[in-house]
Amino acid sequence: MEMKPVSIRTRLHRMIVWILTLSLVCTLLTWCVMLLIGQSRVNSENYYERMIPGIQERLWEEGGRVLDPAAASELDAVIPPEGFKYKVVDKSGEFLYGTYPDRSDVPPAKLMERLNKVARGSEHDYIQYVPLLDGHDQMGGALLLSYKLKVTPIRASDSLLVKAGVPLFLCIPFVYIVLFTILFVRRFDREIKGPLDQLITATGHIRQQDLQFTLTQGGTITEIRDLTGAFERMRKELADSLHREWKLQKDRKEMIAALAHDIRTPLTVIQGHVEGLEEARRRNIDRFDRYLHVIKANVDRAVKLVRDLNQTAVLEQDSFQLGKVAFDPAEYLEEKAGEYESWCEKEGVRFVCRMTDARETPESPKLLADPDRLSQVLDNLVSNSLRFAERGEIRLTARIGGERLELVLADNGPGFEPGKEAEVFQAFYQGGTGVSRRKGHAGLGLYIAKTIVDKHGGEIAASRGEDGGAVVTVTLPMGEGRKDETAAGAGRQ
């Protein structure tokens, strides 16, 4: 089961708690083991003191023989040589024999005072005054037993263990803290090393311009997962950007080739007809009127291509600004409808305009827009429909509301290719048939229209009509203002 990701702060807090908890538990266990081992290896501080009653009982069993210096070997067998030193004095305190360094006599008064008591010695030791009985069960002297209260090893070979035991006993907690810190830090290092190595490898791929890789969002650290996730998203965006750049470069190359072809075609026609006029002049043949009409048509065709390309460059500039003014859209559309009726009539196409005004009064609200650029949008849409409407009909439906203006232009031509409605607004889009190019157009009209509508904050969309024709819908926001109002710094382009 995968662990739930946590932040670095939470992970560090948990790691510290685990280190301290495990160190405490292991320290307690180690102390218990050391104490068990110590009990089998060392004597307690009062170990020798607890032996005195037994020694005293055995001395009383020996009776007065202990007072004889010749019985020193017997006394040495009773008193352990390790931990004890002794001396035997008679009842007047006179020294008889013993292993104690101080062989001086004991004052009788002092001797009687300290019988069956423990006194401090001169070498940080304790002295037990044990009375000795003679053969008549009378006090015949005293045994002075000297011992120290300290932990001592049972065997001499364990003396080093006893000396090192106390410092080791105190250092155990710190040893465990250091040990568990190293273990947890190594584990933490492994958890972050994998994702970081992955990021380092990814930067190497990017440096080599290789974006065909994927970062896995692994690890249990929230910040690391977020970092790898952000890096993966950046990689995808960069890959998409490079793909778009590549596609843009490809489109530009195709655009240049298309423009070269489109401009070369009318220029070739013009060149051919000019040569034909020259040949006709040498032969005194009258071809001027007929050739002049063809030359003029192809000049207009080349000029339109150049003008559309220039308009595209102008609209794409960051410094381009609209010259907005507030005007009545109903009056504006009535005037444009009159122009389009005459234009379409010349091409044998019927133009129909239907307008619905839902405003309370015609004066308010006004449309805040650039009328010249809006005319450019409508001109391009009508011109595009004229190329395909043949001798049919073009319908403009206008709906004027309080918040927006909606214009729907429809024709009875072949319409847009299914599934390509969004692509028709791309620069130099020609569709699958190439009819536009054959008719002298480079596919910039709808692109220019969309650019202008976008700069107005509106929307433009293409669709197929019920009869299969093309339908283009333009929606613009309405706005208040004076008729002479212009945008600050705006200039007509």
Secondary structure, DSSP 4 states (H G I P E B T S, - for coil): -PPPPB-HHHHHHHHHHHHHHHHHHHHHHHHHHHHHHHHHHEE-TTTTGGGHHHHHHHHHHHGGGGGSGGGHHHHHHHS-TTT-EEEEEETT--EEEES-S------HHHHHHHTT-EEE-SSS-EEEEEEEE-TTSSEEEEEEEEE--S-EESSGGGHHHHHHHHHHHHHHHHHHHHHHHHHHHHHHHHHHHHHHHHHHHHHHHHHTT---------SSBHHHHHHHHHHHHHHHHHHHHHHHHHHHHHHHHHHHHHHHHHHHHHHHHHHHHHHHHHHHHHTT---HHHHHHHHHHHHHHHHHHHHHHHHHHHHTSTT-----EEE-HHHHHHHHHHHHHHHHHHTT-EEEEEEEE-SSBTTBSPEEE-HHHHHHHHHHHHHHHHHH-TTSEEEEEEEE-SSEEEEEEEESSS-PPTT-TTGGGSTT--TTT-HHHHTT--S-HHHHHHHHHHHTT-EEEEEE-TTS-EEEEEEEE-----TT---TT----
